[in-house]
Amino acid sequence: MDKIIKSDAEWKQELSPEAFKVLRKHGTERAGTHDDFPKDAGTFRCKACGNALFEQDTKFESGTGWPSFYAPIDPEAVGEREDRSLFMRRTEVHCARCEGHLGHVFPDGPAPTGLRYCMNGVAMTFEPDAD
């Protein structure tokens, strides 16, 4: 996968202020503030670079107020690193292609993985499957 590297100025031209804050500055949208995505079959993609991240059939209702998934579309689609901000120890999830911050992963999700990829909705777009 080819990496995408751009300056903050370039990203600011391409992303909304909220998407820039989350994807490039590791922000978090408030819980429950992002419109829920359609329930149709499809793919969730990185809003910054279009990288395919999650399939609709791995999305579940976590009750957290953020879109949650139990597995990425491909283990290489996302990257992870330790996040020690806000006096917590968490695992940050980012797009493997552009390094955009997506959210965090927690070990309290459903089967089959037991993981909860808690993503910022503003960091993704939804592409329905072709009929």
N, C-alpha and C positions, 0 to 999 in steps of 0.2 A: 504494500500500500504506500503510495507516494504521500509524504508529509506536506502539509500546507502551512507555510510560515508567512505571516503578514504583520505589519506594524499595527500598533493600537489605532493610529490614524486611519489606516485602511479598514480595519474592523469596524470602527465607528461609522464609516460611510456606508457599510453594508448591513449593519445590525441596528435594531431599535435600541433606544437607551436601556431598556430593561434587559433585553437579550445580551447587550454588551456587558452590562453590570454582572450578569450571571456567568456567561460563557468566558469572558476575558478577565474579569476581576474577582471571580470565585464568590459571587454573591448568591443569595437565595431568595426566591420569590416567596411571599407570604403564603402559608398553607391555605388552600381553598380558593386562591385568587385566580388561578389559571382555568379558563374554560376547559371542561373535559373534552377529550378527543372522541371522535366517532367510535362506535362499537363495531364498525365494519372490519373485515379482514384487510390487513395492510401492514405497512412498515413505518416505524418511527425513525426519523432521520435527524442527524445533527443540523440544527438551524444555521450554523456557520458554514459548514462545508458539504452537507448532503450525505455524509457517511451513514450507511444503514446501521442502526443501533439495536433496535428491538422489534420483534414481531408482535402483532396484536394478541396472538394466542398465548403470549407469556405475561400479559398484563393482568393484574388482579386488584381488587379493591382492598387496600390496606387500612383504610380508616384514618390515614395520616393527613390527607388533604393534598398530597402530591401524587402524580402518576407513579405507580409501582409495578415492577416486573420481577420475575423470578430468574431470568437468564437473558444475557445479551444474544443477539442474532448469531454472533460468532465470538468466541473468547478473545479474538484479536481485534474486534471492533472497538473495544474500550480498553483503557488502561486504568490502573489503580495506583494510588500512593497514600502513604500515611498522612493524615491531617490532624495536627495537634492544636488547631485554632480554637478559640472560645473555651479554653480550659477543658477540652475533651480530647479523646483519642478515637478517631474515626477513620474509615477508609474512603477517601475521595475517589470518585469515578470521573474520568475525562474521556473525550473522544480521542481515539488512537490516531486519527488522521490530522486533526488541527489543534489538539491539546485543549479544546474548549471544555470548561468545567460543566459537568452535567448534574452532579448530585453526589450521593454517598450510597454505599452498600452496607447492609446490616445482616447479621446471621439469624434473623427472626422471620424469614419468609416461608412460604408454603413448599410442599413437595413439588417437584422432585429434587430441587436444589437446596431448599432451606434458606435461600437468600432473598433479600428484599432490596432491589435496586430502586432507591427512592430518588426520582429524577425531578428536575425543574421542568415543568411543562413549557416554559418560555424558551428553553434551550433546544426544543425539538419541533419538527414539523411532522405531519402525518400524511403518508401517501397511500391511498387505497389501492388494493390489488386491482388489476385490470380485469374486467368481466369477460 
